[in-house]
């Protein structure tokens, strides 16, 4: 018997060893050695460091971009194919019924068709730039099918060549994700239908810019009376598809505020990056005329965040309003109605050959597609709404990003930014001479109504585009810094409606608070500021909460913890758990008696819409009727009464989730992030294929971003997917980290190679000096 046990143990050990060896190699690809392919005009060498980060050395820019395409396909082919399915509205053919709604939304909005039309208008330099990247991707497809990622075969996907048109689709899709105003307009109409126009008007977004003398610019209600009696959406008037949520902080300081006397740029893009390896591929790009390192988004050649020898830049979402719903009459004088048919393939094991089809007809007016024909997008009663979208009419021959790597100054980089029409960033950038700047990108319409916050009658047409020279921005401001945090960046007396969807001002206020007093700062100081978890939102509201609890002896311990709190959302602290649980319950209780469940959920998920407005009520209007619970007609509740009630419910919830021992109520037990494999996003095996949930500091209103879903969950949904700091005093390297890995291949060493660094708040040195890059890399591919 003992021999049997010993034999079984040895056999099991051998089996596990064999399994480990197989898993470590089954999804690998060749990195060292020589590869002979017909792609380059001159020799190209690709080196990789210990974390798998590629550094590409080429003889010219076109070869450089070809090689970037090749290496991206090697590392991220599965990701590229997923993007293509998503953007072309074909996910349901692989995933099944659950992906049909996002497929329909993408097809109705015609993201792919808009991109194709734009590609046909490209200038020759822009086309050559994109073509080079496509050639690199396609060269990998042609040469290296033996080491395609395992994920493709598991999903029965056969990759096909990429084209310039499909690369344009990726950029148009980014522009699509930057827009939120269609959802805001639907939500506003839903609120009008539920509350009536007068009460709904009290909830219009409060857009605050702390730099203005008049910090809040009111959202115009002009034209409201033209549609309130017409647009009556049902409770399901919403866009059901959950596309990426975007945020970010960026800033740049001039020489007068840095320790070295040189400019510094910092950026941390906030994305839902929970699916490994994450969106960013860090990479070095070198030619005799280009020395650069940056964060590459697969499918977009070059870098969206980066540093060359001359310029450094970082991006945030600018949230420009490029979408308007119009109330259509379908009268002949309003223009023809056209129609196209879209056919969807849906994976269905019960159907013949495992696939069934679904067909829709998409009607369009001269404004755009009629969205109310499609219950998957919006349901409305006896009203026809079309969507007018800037990206459908953006067909200039430029893309702008093709000049990022060769710009030699802030002025040249600003000119390149002006040629970005389809992506809507706030870019903070600086140059080696010490100039700093911030500028908004994209093509933004001018409305005759001066308002884009609500559905419009046909008489309120677009009259043109905001001139690129008039887009929000600043160059070398007197205070020596620029920054953005997805907020309202319009200056005093800005002549155009730009948007009504902006982030609350708390993150920008914190940046301003720190940078206005910063002097002699170096890269390490900016690295720490990215991780700053001071919550100015809590700092503003906690005194009100404590005051409301002061006459309630049963909450004395809660008030005491909050009073002693330093307002930092530290994962090891208890006060953040109390504060966030109370605030989220308070929000819910303010509106639960006024809104149905669907509408309340949509409002809760759209924090940018309501947060500053509700905060204003809490601070300045303690007796607003919004605090009165309509379900208790014999009692008129005030703010403080509602806070007491919310605290009772919050403590009950914390007891249920964390136990009765309040000493164990650390914020990190509630506020976690879990990185998962695309092969298994939840359930058994998710931790093994991905990373077990990790406690996180920060929240939605701290610079260390960790936005959770609301009252339903405190799990971090989008966060700093990358961190990047560039000091022009350092000509050897920039410092940075990503939240995932380099390679979209399960079990590969690069799949989650950066997670340990990211989790312990550490960084890597990313080399911009070519000689240092050669010294610090250990494997290479020599292309002949």
N, C-alpha and C positions, 0 to 999 in steps of 0.2 A: 504493500500500500504506500509506504514511504517513497519507494522508487517511482510509483505512479505519480505521486504528487510532485516529486522532483522533476520527472520528465515533463509533466504538464506545465510546471512553472517555467522550465527552460524553453519549452515549445512556445508558450505564451510570450516570453521575453523576445524570442527570435521573431515571432509574428509581429509584435509591436515595433521591433527594430526595423523589420522589413517594411511595415506600414509607414513608419516615420521616414525612411529613405525614399519610399515611393512618393509620399506626399510632398517631400522637399524637392523632388525633381520633376513631378508630373506636369507642373505648370511653369516650368523654367523656360528660359530662352538664352541663346548664345550671346554673351557680351564680349569676351576677349577674342582676339584673333583678327584675321583678315577676311574681308567680304568683297567679292568682285561683282559689282552690279553696274549696269549701264544707266547711270543717273546723274553723275556729277561732271562738271567741266574741268575740275581740278581735284587733287586728293583731299579727302575729308577724314578727320580723326575724331572719334567720340570717346571721351574718357568719363569714368564714373568714380565717385567717391565711395566711402565705406557705407553710406546710407543709400547708395544707388542713384544719386543725383547725377544727371548727365551734363557734361561740358563739351560743346561742339566747336571744333576748330575747322574753318573752311577758308577757301581762298577768295571768296566773293560773297556778296549778300544773297544772290539767288541760290547758290549752292547751300548757303547757311540755312535758308528757309526750307529748301528741299530736305536737308538733313533733319531739321526740326520736325517736319512732317513724318519722316521715316521713324525717328526715335519715338515720337508720340504714338505712332501706330504700334511700335514694339511694346511700349509700356501701357498704353491705354486703348488698345483696339476694341475691347469689350465696351468701354465707356463711349468711344466714338460711335459704335454701332447702336448703342442704347440711345444716344442723343439723336441720331438720325431717325430711329423709329419714333421717338417722342415728337420731334419737330415736324415730321411728315404725317403725323397722326396715324401711326401704324402699330402702336403698342398693343392694342387688343389682339392683334394677330399672334402675339407671343405670350401675353399675360392672360388674356381672356376678357370676360365681360366687365370686370372691375376697371379696365382701362378705356372703356368705350366713351365715357363722358369727356375725359380730357382729349381723346382723339377727335371727338365731334367739335369741341371748342376750338381746337387748333385748326381744323379744316374749315369751319365756318369763318373764322377770322382770316383764313388763307395766308398763314404765315409763310408757307413754302411758295405759294404763288407770288406774293409780294417780293420775296427774295429773288425769285427767277427773273421777274421784270427788272429789278434793280441790277442784277448781274448783267443783263443785256445792255445796260447803259454805262458800264464801267469804262474808265479810261484805260489806256494800254498799260501804264505802270501798275495800276491797281490790279488789273487782271493778271499781269505777269507775276505779281507778288502772291496772289492766291493760287495761281496755277502751279507755282513752284512747290507750295505746301502740299497741294493735292498730288503732285507727281511723287513727292516723298512718301506719302501714305500709300499710294498705289504701288510703288516699288516694293514696299514691305509686303503688301498683299501678294505680289507676283513671286517674290523670292523665298518667302519664309512660311509657307503654310504648315510646315511640320512643327513649328513652335507657336502656332496660334494659341491664344488662351483657352484653357479648359472650359471656361464659362460659355463660350460660343457653342461648343458641341453639346453642352448640357441643355442649352435652350434651342438646339437645332438651328442655329443661325449660320448662314454662309455669307461672309462679308463681300461686298461688291465695291468696285472702284468709286472713289470720291471725285467730285467735280467742283468747279468754281461756284456753280449755283448752290450746291449743298453747303459749301463753306459760308456763303452769304446767308443761308438759312440759319446757321448757328448765330450769326450776329443779329439777324432779325428776331430770333427767339430771345436773345438777351434783352433786346428792346421791348419785346412783349412782356417779359418778366418784370421789367422796370415800371410798367404801367399798373396802377391800381385804381384809376378813377372810374372805370366802368363799374367795378364792384362798389365803389363809394356811391355812385349815382343810383344804382339799384338799391343799395341799403337806404339811401335818403328817401327814395320813393316808397320803400317799404315802411319807413318810419312815418311818412306823411299818411299813408293808408291806415296805419295803426293808431297814430296819435292825433291826426289832424295837422293841418299846416302850421298853426300857431305854435303848438307845443313842439312839433318837430323842428321848427325854426330855432328854438332854444338850444338845439343839439348840433347846430352846424359847427364844423371844425373850427377851433381856435388856433390860428397859425401865429406862432410867436417867434420873433427874431430879437434876441437880447441886445443886438448891436444897434437897433433902430431907436430913435427918440420915441416913436410910437410903436412899441414892440409888437403889438397885435394888429394885423391887417384883417378887417372883417371880410368874411366871404359874402360877396354880393348876392342879394336875394332878387335882383332884377330878373323879371320874366317868370318868377314863381307862379304868378296868377295865370299864366298862359297854359300851364300843364297840370296843376294840382287836381283839376276836375276831370282830367283825361287819364292820366297814368295811375292805375290802381292795381299794383301787383299783388299777387297772392302771397301767402306766408312763405312760399318756397322760391321767392324771387331772389335767386342767388346764382353765383357761378360755382358749381360743385367741385370743379377740379382744383386740387391743391398743388399749385405750382410753387417753385422755390420762393421762400421769403428772403428778402435781401435787406441788409443794413450797412453798417461800417462807420468807422471813424478814420479821418486822415488829417494831417496837419504838416506844415512846414515852418521852420523858424529861420530867420535871416542871420547873417554873421554877427549882428550885435547882441544876439541872445545865446550864442553857442560858445562853449569853452574854447573851441579851436579857431573861432573867427570865420568858420565856413558854414554854409547852409546844411540843414538836416531835414529829412523827410521821414515821416512815420505813417504807417497804414496798417489797419487790421480789418480786412473784409469779413463781414458777418454774413454767414450763409448757413443753411441747414446742411451740414457736412457730415451727418451721422453715418451715411453709407460709405464704407471704405472703397477706395483709398482717399476719397474726398475729391473736390473739383480741381485743385491746383497741382500742377507739375512744375516744381522748381527746376531751373535750367540755366546754364551759362551758354552764351552765344558769342563767338569770337571770329573776326576776320582781321586782316591788316588794318581796317579802318573802324572796326566795331569791337569794343570791349564791354560786355554787358552781363548782367545777371537779373533774372526776374521770375515772376510767377506766370506760367503759361496756362491758359485755359484751353484744353484740347478742342481743336476745331477753329481757333482764332489765332492765326499766325502772329508771331512776335510775343510781346508781353503786355498784359493789362496792368500789371504792377511791376516796376523795374527800376534799374539804374544802369546808365552807361557812364563812360568817362566824363560826359558833359552834362547830363540831365538825369534827375531822379523823379519818380512820380508814384502816386497812389490814388486809388479811386474809392468813391462811395456812390450809392444810388442817389441821383438827384431828384427822383420822383416828379419829373416834369409831367404835366397833364397833356397827354397826346390822344385822349379818347373822349369822345362825346356821343351820348345817345341822343338821337333825334326822333321826335314824334312824327311819324309818317302818315300822310293822308292817302297816298297811292293815287292821287289825282294825276291825270295826264300832264298837266302843266308843271308838275314837280319832277318830271324826268321819267325815262323808261325804267321798267322793272325787268331785270334779266334773271336767268336761272341757270344753275349748273348742278350736275348730279355728282354726289360723292358716294363711293362704294367702300365699305369697311369689311375687312376680314376679321373674324373673331374666333379665337381658339376655343373649341368646344368639343370635348371628348365624346359627346353624344351625337355629334353631327357626322355625316359621311366625310371620310378623310380627315376628321378632327377639326374642320373649319366650316363655319357658316358665314353668311354674308348679311350685311345690314346696309340699306341704302337710304340716303336722305337727299332732298332737293334743297339747295341753298338759293334763296331769292336775294337779290341785291338791288338797291336804288343807287342813284349817283352819289349818295352819301357813303354807302357801304352795305354790308350784309344785314339782312333783317334777322335780328337775334331772337325775336319773339316767336319765330316759327319753330323753335327748337326747345322743347321742355327740358332737355338736358342742360340748357344754359340759363334760361329765364322763362318764367311763366307769368303772363299778364292777362288781365281781363279786357277783351275787346279793345286792345290798343296795339299798334304796330310800332316797334322801336327798331331803328337801324343804328349801326355803330359806325361812326366816322372816326377813322384811325389814321394818325399821321404817317405810320409806316406804309400804309397802302399808297401814299402819294409821294414817297421819298425815293426818287430815282435819279439823284445827281450822280455824276461819274466818280465820286470820291468815296474813300472809306477812312482816311485820316491815320489809322493805326499803322499803315505801311511806312510812315515816316518817323515813328517813335524812336527807332534804333539809330537813326541818322541825324536827328535834330541836335544842334550844337548849342542851343541857348533857350532860355525861357520864351523869347519871342518866336523862335522857329517852332518850338513845341506848341505854343499857343495857336500858331497858324495851322498846325496839324490837327489839333483838337477841333478847330473850327470846321474841319471837313468830316467830322464824325456826325452823321445824321441819324443813325438808327439805334444808337446806344446812348443812354441818358445818365451820364456820370457827373458828379462833382469831382474834378481832378485837382489835387494839390501837387504842385511841382516846383522844382528849384533847379538852378544850374550851378556849374562850377565857379562862376563869377560872383555868386552870392545873391542872385535875384531869386525871389520867391513869388508864387502866384497861385491863385485858385480860379477855376473857370468851369462853368457848366457846359455840357455837350448836348448835341442832339438838335433835331429840327422841331420846333415847338410852334403850334399855330397861334395866330392872333384871332380872338373871337370878337365879332361885332357886338355881342352882348356884354363883353367884358366879364364873362362868367362861364366857367366850365364845370361847376360843382354839381349841376343838376341837369336832368334831361331838358333839351331845348326844342322849341318850335322851329319849323323849317325857315322861318324868317330870320333866325339868328345864325347866319352863315359864318364860316371862316373867311377872313379877308386877306390872309397872307401868313407870313412866318416871321417870328422874332429874328431880327438881324443877329448874326453871330457876334458882332461887336457889342450888342446890347444884352447878351446873355449874362446872367449873374456872374460876377467875378471880381477879382482885385489883383493888382500887381504892385509889389513892394509897398504895402501899407505902412503907415508911419509907426505903428506899434510893433512891427517886426515879426509878425506871424500871420498865417492864414490857416483856416481849419474848416471842416464841415463834418456833420454827424447826421445826415439825412434830413436836416431841418430846413426851415424857410430862410433862404439866403438873399431874398430880395432887399434891396436898399430902400431907404426912405423915398417915397414918391416914385417908386418903380412904375413905369407907365403901362405895364401889361399884367393881365391875369396870367400867372405862370403855373400855378397849381393850388389845390386846396388840401392835398394829401402830403403832409410832412410829419416827420418824427417829432415827438415832444422835445422841448428845448433843453432837457436836463443834461444830456451828455455833452451838448455843445457848451452849456453854461460851465460845466466842470472843466472842459478843455480851456475855455476862456479864463476861468478862475486861476488855473495853474500857469498857463503860458503867459498871461499878463504879468505875472510876477517872476517868471523864470529868467535867470541870467546865468551865463557860464554853464549851460547844460551840455552834456555829451550824449552819445548814443545810448549808454546804459540808463541815463535818466529817462529818455524817451521810451526805452524798453519797459521800464517800470510803470510809466504813465499808461501805457497800453493795458496794463494789469490793474489799474486803479479801480477799486471796488467801492468808493465812497458814493453813497446813494443820496443825491440832492433831492430827489422826490420824497424819500423818507424823511430827510431833514426838514422839509417843508411841512409834512403832514403829521409826523409823530407828536409834536406838541399839542395838536388838536385832539388826537386820539387819547393822549395821556390826560388832558384836561377833561375829556368826556368820561373817563374812567375814574377820575379822582374822587367822585362821590359814591363809588361802588366798591365797598370793602372786599367783596369777593374777587375783585380784579387788582388788588393792591400789588400782588407780586408781579402781575403782567405789567402794570404801570411802572413798577420799579425797574424791571429789566429794560423796558423801552427808554426810560429816563436815563439810564446809565450807558445806553448804547452809543457807540461812536459813529453810527450810521454807515458802517462798512458791512457790505454783504459778504462777510467772511464765512466760508463753509463750515468752520468750527464753532461759530457763534449761534446762540439760541435766539437772540432778538430778531434776526432776519426772518426766521420761521414764523414768529409771532406777527411781525409787521405784514409780511406778504399774505399770510392766511387771513388776517383781519381785513386788509385792503381789498383783496379779491372778493371776499364775502360781502363787504360793504358795497362794492360795485354791483354785485348780483342783487342785493336787497334793494338798492335804489331803483332798479328797473324791473324787477321780477313781477311787480304788481301792475306794470304798465304795458309789458310786451309779452307776446306769446313765446313759447320755447324756441322756435326757429329763429325769430327775429332777435331775441336776446343772445342766442349763440352767435349769430352773425355780427352783432355789435361787439360782443366780448372778444371775438377773434380780430377785430379791426381796432386795435388800441390807439393807433395814430388818429383815428376819427374822433375819439371821445376823451382821451386822457386829460389833456390840458383843460378842456371844458369842465369835466367833473371836478378836477382839482380846484378850479376857480370857484365852483359852488361851495366846495368844502371849506375853503379859506375865507371867502368873501360873502357867502349867502347861506348862513347856517339855518335859515328858516324858509328856504325855497320850497315851493310845493312839491318839488321832485323828491324830497325826503319823506313826505307824508305817505304812509302805506294806505293805498286805496282799499285794501281788504279789511281795514279796521275803521269803519266810518265814524265810530264814536270817539276816536282818538286822533289827534293831529300830531304826528311824530316830527320831531326836529332832527337836525344833524346828530346831536349828541345821543339821542335815544336810539337812532339807527346804528351808531357806532357801538353802543352797549350791546344791542342785539347781535350785531355782526361778530363781536368778540366772543359772545357765548357760543355761537355756531362754530367759529374758528377753533376755539379750544376743544370743542367736541370732536371736530375733524382731526385735530392734531393728536388727541387721545386715541382715536381710532387707528390712525396711520403710524404713529410713532410710540404709542404706549403711554401709560399714565405718569411715568417718571419724566418730569419736565427737564431734568438735567440731561436727558438724552435727545432733546429736540434740536439738535444741530441742523443748521440750514443745509449742509451737504447731504444729509439723509433724505431730504425732500428734493433738493435741487441737484440732480445728477445728469450726466450725459452718457449715452451708450453708443459706441461705434459698432456698426453691424456690417456683415457681409451682404452683398446683394443676393447671395444664394440662400440666406436665411436671416430675415430681418427681425424675427421675433420667435418666441417659443423655444422648445428644446433644441439645443445646439447653437443658439444665437451667440451665447457667451464664448463658446469654443471657437466658432468661426470668426467672431469679431472680438470685441473687448467688453468685459463685464462693466456694468454701470459704475461710473466714477463720480465722487462728490465734487461739486463745482461751486466756487465763489462767484460773486457777481449776480446780476439780474438784468432785466430789460432796460433799466435807466442808469446803469453804471457803464463806465468806459470798458471795463471787463464785461463784455456782453454775454448774457446768458438768458435770452428771452424764453420764457416758458409759455405754455398754451393758455393760461388763464386759470379760472377757478377749478377747472376740471383736472389739471395736472401741473405740477411744478417742474417737470422734467425739462431740461434745456433743449429747445428745439432748433434755435439758430444762435450762432456764437462766432467767436473769432476763428474762422477757418484757416487763417494764416496771419502771421505777424511779420512785419518787414520794417527795418530801420536802416536808413542810409545816411551816413555822415560824410560829406565831401572831403573832410580832413583825412579820411581813411581811403587810400587809393588801392588797398589790397582786397578788402572784402566788405560786404554788408552783413548784418546779422538778421536772422529770421528763422521761422519754423512754420510748418503746416500741421494741421490737426490729424492727418492721416498718414499716407505713404506715397511712394513714387509709382508703384506698379499695380495696375488693376488685374491682379492675378492671385486668386486664393492660394494660400500656403507659400507663396513666394516671400523671400526675406524682405522685399520692398513693399509688401502689401500694407503694412502698418508701421513702417520703419521710423516715422517721426512721432508716433503717439507717445512713447516714453518721454521724449524731450518736451513735447507740448504739455503733458500731464504734470511735469515737475517745473514748469515755467522756465525752462531752459531754451537755449537757442543754438543754432548751428552757424558756423562761419561759411558764408557763400562767396566764392572768390570772383572778383571782377578783374584782377590782374592775371593775365594769361599764364605767366610763368608760375605764379602761386597755384593756379588751377592745375597745372601739369604736376607740380610737386605733390599736391595733396590728393591726387586721384590714383587708384590702384589697378583698374582694369580699363581696357580700351578696345574699340573696334577701328581697324584701319581700312577705310574704303578705298578701293583702287578703281 
